Amino acid sequence: METGGMSLVQILGVINFMLLMFQLFSGQHWIQVKIGIHRKVGLALVATASLHGFLAILTAN
């Protein structure tokens, strides 16, 4: 599964890293965001991480 020369698993990995850094920075109050945005980004992180892991397992076999 490739999109533009990169695999979908790699793209999701990069997105997960960015979402994780946002969660870290907003949780430590290094950046100020409303709690609703922090919660929605956390849910997006769970969804993309689950998809990332599922696709990685599928492509590994």
N, C-alpha and C positions, 0 to 999 in steps of 0.2 A: 504494500500500500504506500505509494509515493505521490506526493503533491509538490510540484515545482522542484524536483530534485531531492527533497527531504522526505523522510518517511513521516507518516502521520504520528507515529509513536514519538519521534523526536520533537515534532512541533508541539504535541501535547506536553512533553517534558519541559520545554521552554516556557510554555504558558503556565504550567504548574509552578515552576520556579518563580516566575513573576508574581503570581497570586500569593505564593508563600511569603515572599519578601514584603508584599503589601500588608499581609496579615501581621507579620512580625513588626513592621514599622508602625502600623496603626495601633497594634496592641501595646507597644512600648510608648505610645504617644509621641513618637518622633514626628509623625504627621498627624494632623487633627482631622478626623472624619467622624460623621455621625455613626452611632452604634448600628443603625439599620444598614448602612453601607458595609460596615465591617462584617455583619452577619450574612448579608447576601454574597459577599465575596467569599466568605468561608464556605457557604453552600456550593458556590461555583467551583471552589477548589476541591471539595469532596467529589463532585460530579466528574470533573475533568481528570482527577487522579484515579478514580475508579475506571473510567474509560481508558485512560493511559495504561493501567495495569492489565485490564482485560485484553486490549489489543496487543500488548507486549507478550502475554501468554499465548495468544493465538498465533502470532508470527514466529514465536520461538520453536514451535513444533513443526 
